[in-house]
Amino acid sequence: MPSIFSATLALCIATAGVLSGICMYPPHGPPPTRFRTDRIRFMTGAFPKLVTHICTVAFLYHALVTLYYPATATDAPVLSTICPYPHHLDANIVSWSPRTMLSLLTIFVGAIVRIAAYGGLGRNFTFELAAPDRLVTGGMYRFVQHPGYTGLGMVVAGGLGICYQWHSAAIACWMPDGLFYDLQWVAELGGLGVGVVGLSVLTIRVRDEERMLRERFGEEWEMWHRRTARFVPGIA
């Protein structure tokens, strides 16, 4: 029978997975008209929805494995059934540890910021680039210009600490010994590549958004842009 510690961690990880899914899934459908310059338009259709489903399943599966880890004599058959290679798991991400606590806290705080950004913009928050009907400067937008990206960045960073890595249950449990150890360097290199691409995409999108807002609102946007940070107050 799972312990209270593994059960609470599994519940927290499952909750984090659901919140991550909410933060990655478009809150509204495509706008009727789009801004003429949207250089990452190809990533705003089915792509985020597919990523959302994959990440949510990875979180929920990780939570299930966590529920039976570490396995007692009674739970060992269950764990070996749902996780054929449990010896690949990193105990720091399938049991309570400073790493899991920090990662979960980062996800929960990031989700609050991201969902607050959804609420602040309302139907103007779309993954496709479109000029809003008004410039929102209250709520989260009183302090930062792109709180949605700040929140999403925190959610992804927290996910990297638990589920989006080589030792996570979704990979470690199903990778045979030879492949698991031989391909680890490939995963690390791939993760670095994904990080570089992600930062590049973010930079492009922010520039396109700011160009759109400058053209749409002029001096009103310029004044707000000068007095607020882009992502983190007092830092960036």
Beta strands, then each sheet from edge to edge (+ up, - down):
end
